[in-house]
């Protein structure tokens, strides 16, 4: 299992990583929150859409229309999942 540590103090970051790695985990380290979460424009639009609909389901059509545009119409749900995960 990988654990992400975001900490701006290098000494604290190293100490946390050492403790976590001593327990058998792998760590990914970032100097700040921005470095820890680098999103693509599409990922940002998905998060924005989900934030606008907090606590409510978002339909597949709404998600595709808002984040991929009208030109994107996959032929199957399986294709949707593979495309969303970055697989051809």
NORMO-V43740 format. One record per helix or strand. SS is the DSSP state (@ for helix, = for strand). FROM is the first residue (numbers start at 0). TO is the last residue. Records with the same first field share a line. If there is no record, write none. Layout:
SS->FROM-TO ; FROM-TO
//
This chain:
=->1-5 ; 25-29
@->9-21 ; 32-35 ; 40-51 ; 59-67 ; 76-83
//
